[in-house]
Structures are given as structure tokens and as C-alpha cells.
Amino acid sequence: MDFGSINPVILIASLMVAATPILLAAIGELVVEKAGVLNLGVEGMMITGAVAGFAVAVTTQNPYLGMLAAIVAGALVSMLFAVLTQILMANQVASGLALTLFGLGFSALLGQSYVGIVPPRTPKLDFGPLTDLPVVGPILFNHDILVYVSIALVAAVWYWLNYSRGGRVLRAVGENHDSAHALGYKVTRVRILSIAFGGACAGLGGAYLSLVRVPQWTEGMTAGAGWIALALVVFASWRPWRALAGAYLFGGIMVLQLNLQAAGFRIPVEYLAMSPYIITILVLVIMSSNRARRSMAAPGSLGRSFHAAG
Amino acid sequence: MKRRELLATSAAALGLAAVGTGARAQSPLKVGFVYIGPPGDFGYTYGHDQARLAAQEHFGSAVETSYVENVPEGPDAERIMTQMALSGADMIVATSFGYGPSLNAVAQRFPNIAFEHATGYLQEAPNVSLFSARFYEGRAVIGTIAGRMTTSNKIGYIASFPIPEVIRGINAAYIHAKKVNPDVELSVVWVFSWFDPAQEAAAAQALIEQGCDIIMQHTDSTAPLSVAQERGALTFGQASDMTQFAPDVHLTAIIDNWAPYYIERIQAKLDGTWAAENVWLGIGAGEVAFAPFNDRIPAEVQEEANALIEAIGSGAYHPFTGPLNKQDGSAWLAEGEIADDGTLLGMSFYVEGITGEIPG
């Protein structure tokens, strides 16, 4: 077996597909965490989106309506978390975990009558002759719409966070909610809106799994993708483009290890499978040193409840 | 503790009283099923639930079945089985390997209830019976079909965990593909999960990229079938007929058919002849069955496969018959020698010709 039997062009094309669900969920969570909220319910929101998107797509026979439904469902279910943590001041870690458990159970209930059904196909975008170009064709011009949406979303979030007034307000809220409040920004409102955005993105990521990547509905089908997305946000040190790179790296490792196995390489599969998590742990360790922390820049108020005093 | 024992004894006493007065003839036999997954998984638990329904239909009002789904292995399983026992179950069927310790603990407290444990190995009470299926017989048949139908001579195999059950399946499939097609190569990809649709889909993609034109799987999701359908690779269903996920390329499926066994055992319990056993049944007992063959399989290959099913079913042929060597070339089975169940149950090696290593 030679290394040449793995076609790098197809490898890159398939890693982009493998990375899209975690990228969508991660970019949403990134905004949530930038606003100072730690929502560990990504997995629950993803799977809710997966089942809602699937159900609507099957009922209407339109995958795009399904994706829309997934966005709405993800945002709706994230509102549970928002009410608990922003209005009732519940602990964010516990509420997030509860949201994951709730999402897994709730989606199983909703999805019971959708098991074993084939969803309508999501077509690849038609770029005409561009698709037939060597190398760039398969990598850039032969995907379904969500792959492009996910990249566009990264660009939009990056621009919005850095160059718009709204993005700066959101970051101020995440860095120091007391100061932001003193300046007259609506901390709770900003946070609730960002939680909804995070839920919508996670829902869309889930729908990508159930409508494009797999495509079918089965209980627990996200199988930990939400947790990888959470790890990815830390790995990316809360920067959108790094989240994109990280998602493609994680997706790439997964696709590459399967390809290496299929090509007959003797590789320690277990180590490669755990490598995304190991990288994340390493990043956390490095982050915990003071000098590195300044450059990594976790939002200052991350995970802290805000209670307007006086 | 005290209360529990009291309940157990009174339940047992009630059971005896019922037998004594002949009330058993009127009240239906209660059979409780403990499932590891949801009946809607279209795989393993679905198979058990179909068998439960078949048994229910077979016995009609003489039997009353019920089930609890998604029962985790461990203390929860023990609690649920105890609850079933206390609410008057006469027979309890548990479907997963890991229920063993809980099931035996409950069985010891309720000696009048018949316990049936699928794929288990612990038998610490006289009322615990074990049963499993020889799925490798099915793998031998689909291996034969794959060997005949591959044009690239490369078969892909998506494997879950390196345990004897899975390794046995890989060996059985390879031996029989090789037998009809000496040029065949087998690529095994381990995904280290029973159920991870995204990972399984990616594994199928990777195998197809590597030139495999037939994909087999020993994982539970239907994701690899969807990929195969899209890419035009041939494939087989796992545990149930999965034709609807890949109508063009689904050649057949190995079906877990527990119904004959359940019906036989419930009948025995009704007759009062139930006794603990430890059985490993295959095609012959109807426990391993096949989905209808796809028309794409040429008639002569269908005939060959049917003949093999027939031979295995009648006991005339055993899929692990020598001469067979282990992967390292050392002798395993001599000409005409048949593997014993002990070796098969603990199988941890590839047969000669398979490339790659078993991880772990």
C-alpha cells in the first residue's frame, strides 16, 4: 500500500463535509461565549435541530424548509436555557448539561415516527463547468449549500464581531458585564439574543447531519458532535477563522484516519480518534498559563451570571 | 432490604398459589422484555421487538408481553427487572451482554421466574438461560455473494470494536469471498462505535475512495447504505432488511430472527417444561435469516448462495472448516477439521490472507 492511493483532493473535499456540522455549531457557540455565556447544551440543540429539520423536510419534501425549521427549533430550545440562566439566574453549567439531556430525550420522542424514512435529497449547488476543473473543482465547486453557508457565516461573524457596533457591544458584555451595564447596554437582552443565535446555528449543524451527511434520522445520531464543537471554540481561542481552521483540522483527522485505515496503513486508530480531544486539553493547559491567557483572551465574564445591582 | 425480601417471598407464594388453584390457565403468561436500545433503531433492538410481536401474535391471549426500552446496563437494569418481577412477570428476556450481573442477581431473588439472556455468559442461578445467534453463518453467505459480485476485487468492511463477535464475522466473510474469488482483498476500517452515523458514513466514503465496490458493515446505523446508494457501491443490510435506505445497491441483509426461539421458550414455560439452557443457534434454527435477494445478484450466484444457506442450515457444512491458517501463517485447522465453539467464542485473530492488524 502506498500513500499515493489516498487522493488529497477528494480527502480535502470530504473533510470539508465532515467538518461542516461541528463548524456550524461552533461558530454559534463562539458568539454565545463571546457574550459571556457558557452554554454546554450544544449537543442537545444540535439533535433537536436534526430531528426538527428531518421531520419538516420529510413532511414537505423540501430539504431547505427542513433547514429553516432546524434553525427555528434550535433557537427555540435554546430559549429554555436563556430563561433559566438569564432570567432565573440558574447556574450555566448545570443548565447547559440539562439542555443536552433534555434535547437527547425530547428528540428521541419527536423522532419516533421518522425512523427508517429517507429524506429528500439535498442537491449540490450547480456551478456548471467550474465543477469539472481539476483540483479546485471538487474542493470548491462541488458541495451542497450548507458548506458555503458555514464558511460565509464564519466570515460574517468575524466581520460583525470586529467591525460593527453591535459586535463590539456584544464583546463588551462578554468581557465585563458590569461595565457594559454601567454604560447602558442591555446585558441580558444581548445575551438572550446571542443564545438564540447559538441555538439556531447548532440546530442547523444538526440538520446537516440528518439531511445531508448521514442522511436519516436515528436517536442520538449527533454522537458527541456537540461536545467537539464546544472543544473547538476553546481550541480556536474564540476567533472565528481559527474555528474554521480547527473544524477542518478535526474533520480532517477523522477523515484521514479512516482513509489511512482503508488504504491499509497500520496506524494506532485509537490515538487518532482521541486526538481532537487531546489537542483541546493541550490548548486548555497552555491557556491556563498567564502569559498565554492574554493572547488567547477568553471573554472575561464567561460563565458568570449577571445581576444588575441597583 | 427486608421489605424487598418480603415482597419477593409473597410474590413467589402467590405464584405457587396460582399454580395450585389452576388459575394459570385463565390468566395469561406475562413476559417482560428489557431492551438496550429503542425498538425503532431498525437494527438490533428492532429485531428483538419484531420477535416479541411475532410471539405475541402466535400465542394470542395466552401470553401478555411488555417491554422497557433504552435500559442502561447496570443498576437501572436491576431495578427494572425487579419491578417486572414484582409486577407478576413469569418470564423476563434481557437483550444485552452487559445485563449479566443484574439479571443474575434478580434471578436469584425470584427463583420461579424464567430469565432469558441474549448474548450473555453469566449463569449463576438455575433459572437463567443464555441464548445467542451464529451470525458468522450469515457473514459466510454474504461473503460468497460479495466475492462473486465485486469487479474491483476489493471489499470494504466497516467494523465496530475488535471483539470476537466482530472478528469472527470478518473472518467468515473473507474466507468465503476468497473461496469463490482468489483475487479478493478485504479492507477493514474500525470506527470504535456501534452507532455513529457520521463516522460510519465517512468510513464508507473512505473505503469507496480506495476502490472498494462492495461495503459490508458490522455497525448498526444505515448511514453506510445511504453513502453506497449515492456512490453506486454494493452493500448489505445489518440486522434487518434495510432495502429502503439503498434500494438499488442493497443486495441482501443478515436478519436477526429471534422469533422461533422466543416462541419455543414461551411455549416451554406455558407447558411447565422450561429449563435453563445455553444455546447458540444459527441458520438451521431459523435464527439467522436473509432479506430477499436483490435482482442484481445473478441467478447462478443466488443459487450458489442458497445452496450454501442450505448446507449450513442442515449442518452439512461449517463456515470454519479446515484447512485454515491464522494470519501469521501458523496452522489453525487441518483439512476437514471444524472449529470448536470455544475457539470461535474467543476468536482474536485474523485468518491467513487478511492484511492489516486487529487494533488493541
Interface residues (C-beta under 8 A of the other chain):
Chain A: S5 I6 N7 I10 L11 S14 A18 P21 A108 Q112 V115 G116 V118 L209 R213 V214 P215 Q216 T218 E219 G220 M221 A223 G224 A225 M254 V255 L258 N259 Q261 A262 A263 G264 R266 P268 V269 E270 A273
Chain B: G37 P38 G40 D41 F42 N70 G156 S187 V188 V189 W190 V191 F192 S193 F195 D196 P197 A198 Q199 A201 A202 A203 Q205 A206 L207 E209 Q210 G211 C212 S221 T222 A223 S226 Q244 F245 T355 G356 E357 P359 G360
